[in-house]
Amino acid sequence: MDTITWEDFQKVELRLGTIVEVEDFPEARKPAYKVTIDFGPSIGLKKSSAQITEHYKKEELVGTQVICVVNFPSKQVGKFMSEVLITGFEGLGGGIVLARTGNEAQVPNGARLV
């Protein structure tokens, strides 16, 4: 494992946002959704392609807060432009499990992971 400095970590903008819309993405090479996330007034709405279809249905994702990298350059995924990276972990049986907050306290959209 490579080590990084604190300054390297501070360059990564990990922000919390709420999923407001989820659409099928049949053109993607691997099963994925097109996800729209609200990061609050300072960042606004951003879109992401997310390979999270194995563990999540579209309907249950709306309203979920997720942790995203918001300062990567946009990435072309087929005809879709993915603007942020939704973070997650590979599950035991495969598929991605979202990284997100618990329910112990409300966190505003756009809050930065510190």
C-alpha positions in Angstrom: 0.0 0.0 0.0 1.3 3.4 -0.9 1.2 6.1 1.8 0.1 9.6 1.1 0.6 12.9 3.0 -2.1 14.8 4.9 -1.9 17.4 2.1 -2.6 14.7 -0.5 -5.7 13.7 1.4 -6.9 17.3 1.8 -6.9 17.5 -2.1 -9.7 14.9 -2.3 -13.1 16.6 -1.9 -15.3 13.9 -0.3 -18.8 15.5 0.1 -22.2 14.3 1.2 -25.1 14.5 -1.1 -28.7 13.2 -1.4 -29.7 11.1 -4.3 -32.7 12.8 -6.0 -33.1 10.8 -9.2 -32.1 7.3 -10.4 -32.5 6.1 -14.0 -31.6 2.9 -15.8 -28.4 3.0 -17.9 -28.9 0.2 -20.5 -26.0 1.6 -22.6 -23.4 1.0 -19.9 -21.0 -2.0 -20.5 -21.7 -3.2 -16.9 -25.1 -2.9 -15.2 -25.3 0.7 -13.8 -27.7 3.5 -13.0 -27.6 7.2 -13.9 -27.8 8.9 -10.6 -28.5 12.6 -9.8 -27.2 13.9 -6.5 -28.0 17.1 -4.6 -24.9 18.6 -2.9 -26.7 21.7 -1.7 -26.5 25.3 -2.9 -22.7 25.7 -3.1 -22.2 22.7 -5.4 -25.7 22.0 -6.8 -26.9 18.9 -8.7 -24.3 16.5 -10.1 -24.7 13.3 -12.1 -22.9 10.0 -11.7 -22.8 6.6 -13.4 -22.9 4.0 -10.6 -22.5 0.2 -10.8 -24.8 -0.4 -7.8 -27.6 -2.4 -9.4 -26.8 -5.7 -7.6 -27.7 -4.5 -4.1 -30.0 -1.5 -4.7 -33.3 -0.9 -6.5 -33.8 2.5 -8.1 -36.8 3.4 -5.9 -34.9 2.7 -2.6 -32.0 4.9 -3.5 -33.9 8.2 -3.8 -33.4 10.1 -0.5 -30.3 8.2 0.4 -27.3 10.3 1.4 -24.0 9.1 -0.2 -20.3 10.1 0.1 -18.8 11.2 -3.2 -15.6 12.5 -4.7 -16.6 15.8 -6.3 -13.3 17.1 -7.6 -12.3 14.4 -10.1 -12.6 15.6 -13.7 -15.8 14.5 -15.4 -15.7 11.1 -17.2 -17.4 10.1 -20.4 -19.3 6.8 -19.9 -20.9 6.0 -23.2 -23.1 9.0 -24.1 -23.3 10.0 -20.5 -21.0 12.4 -18.6 -20.3 11.3 -15.0 -19.4 14.3 -12.9 -18.8 12.8 -9.5 -17.7 9.4 -8.1 -20.0 7.7 -5.6 -17.9 5.8 -3.1 -18.6 2.2 -2.0 -17.0 -1.1 -1.1 -17.0 -4.4 -2.8 -19.4 -6.7 -1.0 -18.6 -10.2 0.1 -20.6 -11.8 -2.7 -19.6 -9.1 -5.2 -21.4 -5.9 -6.1 -20.8 -2.5 -4.6 -22.1 -1.5 -1.2 -22.5 2.3 -0.8 -20.4 4.3 1.6 -22.9 6.5 3.5 -23.6 8.0 6.9 -25.6 6.4 9.6 -28.8 7.9 11.1 -27.3 9.2 14.3 -27.3 12.9 13.2 -28.5 14.9 10.2 -25.7 16.0 7.9 -26.3 18.8 5.4 -25.8 18.2 1.7 -22.4 19.4 0.6 -20.7 18.8 3.9 -17.1 17.8 3.5 -15.6 14.7 5.1 -12.9 15.8 7.5 
